[in-house]
C-alpha cells in the first residue's frame, strides 16, 4: 500500500502534519516540527530513493495477489495514491506562505515527472 511506501521513506509520520498545514493557508509550514527544510528534504531524498528502486518497491507483497488483474489494479492504485500525495506535498512546499526559501532543494521532481515515473500520467 501507499502507506508502506511512505513509511519506508519516513514520510508517513509527516503526512498528517502536512495535511493539517495544507488546511491552514497562512501557516509557516517550514517551522513545524518535522517539516523544517532539512528534515523534509531528507525524507524527500528517501522518497526519491524508493521511487527509483527497481522491481516491486511500490508493492513488495504484490506477488501474493493471485489474480493478475487484481495485482495490476492494486499496483496502479498504490502508484496513483503516491503520485497524488506527492502533488499535494509539492503544492504545499511551493506555496509562498509555507516559508521554504528553496523548494527545489527539497523537491527535485515535478508532480508530472513523478506521475511519469510511476506510470500514472494522465490518470
C-alpha positions, 0 to 999 in steps of 0.5 A, spaced: 500 500 500 501 507 499 502 507 506 508 502 506 511 506 501 511 512 505 513 509 511 519 506 508 521 513 506 519 516 513 514 520 510 508 517 513 509 520 520 509 527 516 503 526 512 498 528 517 502 534 519 502 536 512 495 535 511 493 539 517 498 545 514 495 544 507 488 546 511 491 552 514 493 557 508 497 562 512 501 557 516 509 557 516 509 550 514 517 550 514 517 551 522 513 545 524 516 540 527 518 535 522 517 539 516 523 544 517 527 544 510 532 539 512 528 534 515 523 534 509 528 534 504 531 528 507 525 524 507 524 527 500 531 524 498 528 517 501 522 518 497 526 519 491 530 513 493 524 508 493 521 511 487 527 509 483 528 502 486 527 497 481 522 491 481 516 491 486 518 497 491 511 500 490 508 493 492 513 488 495 507 483 497 504 484 490 506 477 488 501 474 493 495 477 489 493 471 485 489 474 480 493 478 475 488 483 474 487 484 481 495 485 482 495 490 476 489 494 479 492 494 486 499 496 483 496 502 479 492 504 485 498 504 490 502 508 484 496 513 483 495 514 491 503 516 491 503 520 485 497 524 488 500 525 495 506 527 492 502 533 488 499 535 494 506 535 498 509 539 492 503 544 492 504 545 499 512 546 499 511 551 493 506 555 496 509 562 498 506 562 505 509 555 507 516 559 508 521 554 504 526 559 501 528 553 496 523 548 494 527 545 489 532 543 494 527 539 497 523 537 491 527 535 485 521 532 481 515 535 478 508 532 480 508 530 472 515 527 472 513 523 478 506 521 475 511 519 469 515 515 473 510 511 476 506 510 470 500 514 472 500 520 467 494 522 465 490 518 470 
